[in-house]
Amino acid sequence: MHPTPNDATAAARRCAQALNSLHSLLYFTPDLAGELETFGIDDHTSIYLAGRASPLGAAGPELVTAAFNAFAPGLIAARLPALWGHITPRQAVAARQKAIGRALERLIGKEITTSRAMADAARLAAAAATAGALPGRPLYAANTAVEAPEEPHTALWHAATLLREHRGDGHIAVLGHAELTGIEALVIDCASGHGMSKDIVMPQRGWRQEEWSAAAERLADRGLVDVDGRLTARGTALRDTVERETGRLDRGPYAALGTARTGELAAFVHGLVNRAADAGAFPGPLRGFFAPATERWNRLGTATRKDRT
């Protein structure tokens, strides 16, 4: 039997979810903070910026705010460009690769990081990552200029980063078409029950309560949330459309890999992420988001989730 389009969509969605979680491990382990401590970088947001924005070069707050989309401009402007006075982008890229290599060895074990299966997964992910489209994807494009690490487990993380940013850049384009700002997309996601909670997202992204409330009011005026901040049927339909279109724009890398190999990669990375979660990689409230139980993970492709950390 040949895979159906629905099979391909579900496999791609599961793979994208697992790869996003693998990429996100960097921001929840102490290893990156340890690498950056010697440069005098010690607050959580600056650590995140050094880890994620460094492929863009010594970018200023305007570019990074635009590329990240969901972060409050003031949160970014308070740290950029000052961050690049402590560390160069090249040093930050090297620090993140060293940090994730050490973190994965600790969380999933050297036996797995040096295994044939890991090397095979790294090759599959790299093949998918090279099939992405550059136009309109600044974070993906910037990461393609980063030399891939030699160690298979770090190379897998690098490819996961490329694929995560490829999907994320497309997601921002779809949000723009839907006339949703970054904070409005966060409000919708938190209201959907599929994303992280507002108590986590709002301060992490640097938004104030009055900004959050104003975004909710704008969404209510469009009939997307009700007076209690819950998604309406129209809001649910728009969110589903945004996620479906995000997947459509992200289909190239997984089409190049093929449904069967995409499924293999998805299953392997999902196993790695869950092993890391069992070792305490993610905070308790976020485990289910980044490392969903297998039954829930298997339903991905029809369910919708937020793509950006």
SULMO-V53026 format. One record per residue. OMEGA is omega in whole degrees, -180 to 180 (* if undefined). Layout:
BEGIN
omega->OMEGA
omega->OMEGA
END
This chain:
BEGIN
omega->178
omega->177
omega->176
omega->175
omega->178
omega->176
omega->-179
omega->180
omega->-179
omega->179
omega->179
omega->-179
omega->178
omega->-180
omega->180
omega->180
omega->-178
omega->180
omega->176
omega->180
omega->178
omega->177
omega->-172
omega->177
omega->-177
omega->-172
omega->-177
omega->178
omega->-177
omega->-171
omega->180
omega->177
omega->179
omega->179
omega->-175
omega->-178
omega->-178
omega->178
omega->180
omega->-180
omega->-173
omega->178
omega->-170
omega->-176
omega->178
omega->177
omega->178
omega->-180
omega->179
omega->-178
omega->-173
omega->-175
omega->-173
omega->178
omega->178
omega->-174
omega->-178
omega->-175
omega->176
omega->-175
omega->-177
omega->-179
omega->-178
omega->177
omega->179
omega->-177
omega->-180
omega->173
omega->-170
omega->-177
omega->178
omega->-179
omega->-179
omega->179
omega->-180
omega->-176
omega->179
omega->-175
omega->179
omega->7
omega->-175
omega->-179
omega->-176
omega->170
omega->179
omega->-175
omega->176
omega->176
omega->179
omega->178
omega->-180
omega->177
omega->179
omega->-180
omega->-178
omega->179
omega->178
omega->-178
omega->-177
omega->177
omega->179
omega->-178
omega->-179
omega->177
omega->-179
omega->-172
omega->-176
omega->174
omega->-178
omega->-180
omega->-180
omega->-177
omega->-179
omega->-175
omega->175
omega->-180
omega->178
omega->179
omega->179
omega->180
omega->179
omega->179
omega->178
omega->-179
omega->179
omega->178
omega->178
omega->-175
omega->-179
omega->-178
omega->179
omega->180
omega->-179
omega->-173
omega->177
omega->-177
omega->-173
omega->-178
omega->175
omega->-178
omega->-180
omega->-179
omega->176
omega->179
omega->178
omega->-180
omega->-179
omega->178
omega->-180
omega->-177
omega->-174
omega->-176
omega->177
omega->176
omega->176
omega->179
omega->179
omega->179
omega->177
omega->178
omega->177
omega->-177
omega->177
omega->-179
omega->175
omega->179
omega->-178
omega->177
omega->177
omega->179
omega->179
omega->178
omega->180
omega->177
omega->178
omega->178
omega->179
omega->-179
omega->176
omega->175
omega->180
omega->-178
omega->178
omega->176
omega->177
omega->179
omega->179
omega->-177
omega->179
omega->-180
omega->-173
omega->-175
omega->179
omega->-176
omega->175
omega->-178
omega->177
omega->-178
omega->178
omega->-170
omega->-172
omega->179
omega->-180
omega->180
omega->173
omega->-179
omega->176
omega->-178
omega->-179
omega->177
omega->178
omega->-180
omega->179
omega->177
omega->178
omega->178
omega->178
omega->179
omega->177
omega->179
omega->178
omega->-180
omega->-177
omega->172
omega->179
omega->-176
omega->178
omega->178
omega->179
omega->179
omega->172
omega->176
omega->178
omega->179
omega->178
omega->-180
omega->179
omega->179
omega->178
omega->179
omega->179
omega->-179
omega->179
omega->179
omega->175
omega->178
omega->179
omega->179
omega->-177
omega->-171
omega->-174
omega->-178
omega->-176
omega->173
omega->179
omega->-179
omega->-176
omega->-174
omega->-176
omega->-178
omega->174
omega->178
omega->178
omega->180
omega->-180
omega->-178
omega->-179
omega->-178
omega->176
omega->177
omega->178
omega->-177
omega->180
omega->175
omega->177
omega->178
omega->177
omega->179
omega->175
omega->-176
omega->-176
omega->173
omega->-176
omega->-178
omega->-176
omega->-177
omega->-178
omega->179
omega->-176
omega->-179
omega->-178
omega->176
omega->-173
omega->-180
omega->179
omega->180
omega->-180
omega->180
omega->-180
omega->-174
omega->172
omega->173
omega->180
omega->-179
omega->175
omega->-175
omega->-170
omega->-179
omega->*
END
